[in-house]
Amino acid sequence: MARDALVIVGCGAIARRHARAAAALRLPIIFASRDLTRARTYARRFGGVAACGSYAEALRDPRALGAVICTPHASHLPDVLAAIEAGCHVLVEKPIACTLAEADAMIEAASAAGRVLMVAENFRFMPAFRYVRALVEEGRVGALRELHLVARGFRVRSGWRQEEAAGGGALIDGGIHYVHALRWWGGEVRRVFALRPPATLRGMAGEDCVDLLAELEGGAVGLLVNSLGSPGVPRFQWSTVTGTVATCFSDNRGRVVGIRGERGLRLRFFLRDIRGHRNLLAAFHASMRAGHALEMSGEEGRRDLAVVLAAYRSIAERRAVELGC
């Protein structure tokens, strides 16, 4: 029996995106949920090869090569460790964990077992965002000066995302995507100062908005604003990277990138896999074959988390916080 299947652990909303990507790549999928009926529903919908009513049962399936952890943040550590113990490589949803100690435990366990640990940071694999990275690396924008990443809207959270076990609010959940883009495009974060405005949404233990100012290696300045509590804001929003030669504009949904400088405005449009989930799973599959994370390793996820936690510390202490990178 070939050992080539992915176990999708947890059958929530994000599991559907991974399932569609796996189906498009023709990767066998085993669905695992504590609700067997739900697992079976997902298996029927996405062509799974099996459905299990417990995570342990699915991870012990002799066809299982890797596990995609789609459970709540606070469950990532035990679920990742269980997958590694079962002999699976692991792709864990972002954030990698709620604390750096948890992230370290995952990284150490994967290393000791000789298993791949990747973080499912799909922004890294969005074709538009990869194009921005290429423009920066090629010097098309010149020496970096400013990066502005603003993602604002109005979205009421429910369930476990409202609870303290989520590890925070908007920033650790959706905002960590933009933290990674900030690091990936602009370089490591050296210092942050963050503020939390008065809340719009009620019932959240964590914040519904964070405004973060970052000093990046090389001296560039990053501004990141992530909000769930901004009514009336249009859904079409841009992130910008400004250098000494040009400014690059990227639609946050990954549909178009523009660069404007002395030679005018040039646009590039993206139509396929714009959210990057197919590219992400393809990279995980290649990494399992290679025996090490080719991109978006556990260490990368840990660095994203470190910025988020430094921002939370800055909010609590009302001061700038240095990061040891």
WOVEN-V819460 format. One record per pair of residues at least 4 apart in sequence whose ideal C-beta (glycine too) atoms are under 6 Angstrom apart, sorted by the first residue. I is the first residue (numbers start at 1). J is the second residue. D is the distance in Angstrom with one decimal. If there is no record, write none. Layout:
i:I j:J d:D
i:I j:J d:D
//
This chain:
i:1 j:62 d:5.4
i:1 j:63 d:5.9
i:3 j:63 d:5.9
i:3 j:65 d:5.0
i:4 j:28 d:6.0
i:4 j:65 d:5.4
i:5 j:28 d:4.0
i:5 j:30 d:5.2
i:5 j:63 d:4.1
i:5 j:64 d:5.4
i:6 j:22 d:5.7
i:6 j:27 d:5.5
i:6 j:29 d:5.5
i:6 j:66 d:5.2
i:6 j:68 d:5.8
i:7 j:30 d:4.6
i:7 j:32 d:5.7
i:7 j:58 d:4.7
i:7 j:59 d:5.8
i:7 j:64 d:5.0
i:7 j:67 d:4.5
i:8 j:15 d:5.1
i:8 j:18 d:5.8
i:8 j:29 d:6.0
i:8 j:31 d:5.4
i:8 j:68 d:5.0
i:9 j:32 d:5.0
i:9 j:55 d:5.3
i:9 j:67 d:5.5
i:9 j:69 d:5.1
i:9 j:79 d:5.8
i:10 j:15 d:5.9
i:10 j:70 d:3.9
i:10 j:71 d:4.1
i:11 j:15 d:5.0
i:11 j:31 d:5.9
i:11 j:33 d:4.1
i:11 j:38 d:4.8
i:11 j:39 d:5.7
i:11 j:42 d:4.9
i:12 j:70 d:6.0
i:14 j:70 d:5.1
i:14 j:93 d:6.0
i:15 j:19 d:5.9
i:15 j:70 d:4.3
i:17 j:277 d:5.0
i:18 j:68 d:5.1
i:19 j:46 d:4.0
i:21 j:277 d:4.1
i:21 j:278 d:4.4
i:21 j:281 d:4.6
i:22 j:27 d:4.3
i:22 j:29 d:5.0
i:22 j:281 d:5.8
i:23 j:46 d:5.3
i:23 j:47 d:5.7
i:24 j:278 d:5.6
i:25 j:281 d:5.9
i:28 j:49 d:4.7
i:29 j:48 d:4.5
i:30 j:50 d:4.5
i:30 j:58 d:5.1
i:30 j:61 d:5.5
i:31 j:39 d:4.4
i:31 j:42 d:4.5
i:31 j:43 d:4.9
i:31 j:48 d:4.8
i:31 j:51 d:4.9
i:32 j:52 d:4.8
i:32 j:55 d:4.9
i:32 j:58 d:3.5
i:33 j:38 d:4.5
i:33 j:39 d:4.0
i:36 j:53 d:3.3
i:39 j:51 d:3.9
i:40 j:51 d:4.4
i:42 j:46 d:5.9
i:43 j:48 d:3.3
i:43 j:51 d:4.0
i:52 j:57 d:4.3
i:52 j:58 d:3.9
i:59 j:64 d:5.9
i:59 j:83 d:5.6
i:59 j:86 d:3.8
i:59 j:88 d:5.9
i:60 j:86 d:5.8
i:64 j:88 d:5.6
i:65 j:288 d:6.0
i:66 j:88 d:5.5
i:66 j:89 d:4.2
i:66 j:288 d:5.3
i:67 j:83 d:3.9
i:67 j:88 d:4.4
i:67 j:90 d:5.3
i:68 j:91 d:4.8
i:69 j:79 d:5.0
i:69 j:80 d:5.8
i:69 j:92 d:4.2
i:69 j:93 d:6.0
i:70 j:93 d:5.5
i:71 j:75 d:4.1
i:71 j:79 d:5.2
i:72 j:160 d:4.6
i:73 j:98 d:5.3
i:73 j:166 d:5.4
i:73 j:167 d:5.1
i:74 j:98 d:5.9
i:74 j:165 d:4.0
i:75 j:79 d:5.2
i:76 j:80 d:5.7
i:76 j:92 d:5.6
i:76 j:97 d:5.3
i:77 j:97 d:5.9
i:77 j:102 d:4.5
i:80 j:90 d:5.3
i:80 j:92 d:5.4
i:80 j:106 d:4.8
i:81 j:109 d:5.6
i:83 j:88 d:4.4
i:83 j:90 d:4.9
i:84 j:109 d:5.1
i:84 j:110 d:5.7
i:84 j:113 d:5.1
i:84 j:115 d:5.2
i:89 j:115 d:5.0
i:89 j:116 d:4.0
i:89 j:288 d:4.6
i:90 j:117 d:5.2
i:91 j:118 d:4.8
i:91 j:120 d:5.3
i:91 j:284 d:4.7
i:92 j:96 d:5.9
i:92 j:119 d:5.9
i:93 j:120 d:4.8
i:94 j:119 d:5.6
i:94 j:120 d:6.0
i:94 j:121 d:5.2
i:94 j:176 d:5.4
i:95 j:172 d:5.4
i:95 j:176 d:5.2
i:95 j:305 d:5.2
i:96 j:103 d:4.9
i:96 j:119 d:5.0
i:96 j:301 d:3.6
i:96 j:305 d:5.8
i:97 j:102 d:3.5
i:97 j:103 d:4.4
i:98 j:167 d:3.3
i:103 j:302 d:4.3
i:103 j:305 d:5.9
i:106 j:298 d:5.9
i:107 j:298 d:4.3
i:110 j:115 d:4.8
i:110 j:117 d:3.7
i:116 j:287 d:4.9
i:116 j:288 d:5.5
i:116 j:293 d:5.4
i:117 j:298 d:4.0
i:118 j:284 d:5.5
i:118 j:293 d:4.9
i:118 j:296 d:5.2
i:119 j:296 d:5.3
i:119 j:301 d:3.2
i:121 j:180 d:5.2
i:121 j:296 d:5.2
i:122 j:275 d:5.8
i:122 j:276 d:4.2
i:122 j:277 d:5.4
i:122 j:280 d:5.1
i:123 j:129 d:5.5
i:123 j:177 d:4.6
i:123 j:180 d:5.8
i:123 j:181 d:5.5
i:124 j:296 d:5.2
i:125 j:276 d:3.5
i:125 j:279 d:3.8
i:125 j:280 d:4.4
i:126 j:254 d:4.4
i:126 j:276 d:3.9
i:127 j:270 d:4.8
i:128 j:250 d:5.6
i:128 j:254 d:4.1
i:128 j:257 d:5.0
i:128 j:270 d:4.9
i:131 j:257 d:5.2
i:132 j:185 d:6.0
i:132 j:248 d:5.6
i:132 j:250 d:5.1
i:132 j:257 d:6.0
i:134 j:138 d:6.0
i:135 j:140 d:4.3
i:135 j:141 d:6.0
i:135 j:248 d:5.4
i:135 j:259 d:6.0
i:136 j:185 d:5.6
i:141 j:241 d:5.8
i:141 j:243 d:3.4
i:141 j:245 d:5.7
i:141 j:246 d:4.8
i:141 j:248 d:5.4
i:142 j:243 d:3.6
i:142 j:244 d:3.6
i:142 j:245 d:3.1
i:143 j:243 d:5.6
i:143 j:244 d:4.7
i:144 j:186 d:5.8
i:144 j:220 d:4.0
i:144 j:243 d:5.2
i:145 j:220 d:5.9
i:145 j:242 d:5.1
i:145 j:243 d:5.9
i:146 j:221 d:5.4
i:146 j:242 d:4.5
i:147 j:182 d:5.9
i:147 j:186 d:4.6
i:147 j:222 d:4.5
i:147 j:241 d:5.2
i:148 j:223 d:4.8
i:148 j:240 d:4.8
i:149 j:178 d:4.3
i:149 j:181 d:6.0
i:149 j:182 d:5.8
i:149 j:224 d:4.8
i:149 j:239 d:4.4
i:150 j:225 d:4.6
i:151 j:178 d:5.8
i:151 j:226 d:5.2
i:151 j:252 d:5.7
i:152 j:227 d:4.2
i:152 j:230 d:4.2
i:152 j:233 d:4.7
i:153 j:233 d:5.4
i:154 j:230 d:5.9
i:154 j:231 d:4.4
i:155 j:228 d:4.8
i:157 j:161 d:4.2
i:157 j:162 d:5.4
i:161 j:166 d:5.3
i:162 j:203 d:5.6
i:162 j:204 d:5.0
i:163 j:205 d:5.6
i:164 j:205 d:4.5
i:166 j:206 d:6.0
i:167 j:172 d:5.0
i:168 j:172 d:3.7
i:168 j:206 d:4.4
i:168 j:312 d:6.0
i:169 j:204 d:5.6
i:169 j:206 d:2.5
i:169 j:207 d:4.0
i:170 j:175 d:5.3
i:170 j:207 d:5.7
i:170 j:208 d:5.6
i:170 j:209 d:6.0
i:170 j:226 d:5.1
i:170 j:228 d:4.9
i:171 j:175 d:3.7
i:171 j:210 d:4.4
i:171 j:226 d:5.7
i:171 j:308 d:5.4
i:172 j:176 d:5.8
i:172 j:308 d:5.0
i:175 j:226 d:3.4
i:176 j:304 d:5.4
i:176 j:308 d:5.6
i:178 j:224 d:5.4
i:179 j:304 d:5.1
i:179 j:307 d:5.0
i:179 j:308 d:6.0
i:180 j:184 d:5.8
i:180 j:304 d:4.9
i:181 j:185 d:5.8
i:182 j:186 d:5.6
i:182 j:222 d:4.9
i:182 j:224 d:5.8
i:185 j:241 d:5.6
i:186 j:216 d:4.6
i:186 j:220 d:5.3
i:186 j:222 d:5.6
i:187 j:216 d:4.8
i:187 j:217 d:4.1
i:187 j:218 d:5.5
i:188 j:217 d:4.8
i:188 j:325 d:4.4
i:189 j:214 d:4.8
i:189 j:307 d:5.0
i:189 j:323 d:5.6
i:190 j:215 d:5.0
i:190 j:217 d:5.9
i:191 j:215 d:4.3
i:191 j:320 d:5.4
i:191 j:322 d:5.2
i:192 j:212 d:5.8
i:192 j:214 d:5.0
i:192 j:310 d:5.0
i:192 j:311 d:5.3
i:192 j:314 d:5.6
i:192 j:321 d:5.6
i:193 j:213 d:4.9
i:193 j:314 d:5.5
i:193 j:320 d:4.3
i:194 j:210 d:5.7
i:194 j:212 d:4.4
i:194 j:311 d:3.9
i:194 j:314 d:4.3
i:194 j:315 d:5.1
i:195 j:211 d:5.1
i:196 j:207 d:4.7
i:196 j:210 d:5.9
i:196 j:315 d:4.9
i:197 j:209 d:5.4
i:199 j:208 d:5.2
i:200 j:208 d:5.8
i:200 j:229 d:3.1
i:201 j:208 d:4.3
i:201 j:229 d:4.8
i:204 j:208 d:5.7
i:208 j:228 d:4.6
i:208 j:229 d:3.7
i:209 j:227 d:3.8
i:209 j:229 d:5.4
i:210 j:226 d:5.6
i:211 j:225 d:5.1
i:212 j:224 d:4.4
i:212 j:311 d:5.2
i:213 j:223 d:5.9
i:214 j:222 d:3.9
i:216 j:220 d:4.4
i:216 j:222 d:5.6
i:237 j:252 d:4.9
i:238 j:249 d:5.0
i:239 j:250 d:5.0
i:239 j:252 d:5.9
i:240 j:247 d:5.8
i:240 j:249 d:5.4
i:241 j:248 d:4.5
i:242 j:247 d:4.5
i:245 j:261 d:5.4
i:246 j:259 d:5.4
i:246 j:261 d:3.0
i:247 j:260 d:5.6
i:248 j:259 d:4.8
i:249 j:258 d:4.4
i:250 j:257 d:4.8
i:251 j:255 d:4.8
i:251 j:256 d:4.8
i:254 j:270 d:5.9
i:254 j:274 d:4.0
i:255 j:270 d:5.9
i:255 j:274 d:5.9
i:256 j:269 d:5.1
i:257 j:268 d:5.2
i:258 j:265 d:5.8
i:258 j:267 d:4.8
i:259 j:266 d:5.4
i:260 j:265 d:4.5
i:270 j:274 d:5.3
i:273 j:278 d:4.4
i:273 j:279 d:5.7
i:276 j:280 d:5.5
i:283 j:294 d:5.9
i:283 j:295 d:5.4
i:286 j:294 d:5.8
i:287 j:293 d:5.0
i:287 j:294 d:4.7
i:293 j:297 d:3.8
i:296 j:300 d:5.3
i:310 j:321 d:4.5
i:310 j:323 d:5.3
i:313 j:317 d:5.9
i:313 j:321 d:5.1
i:314 j:321 d:4.6
//
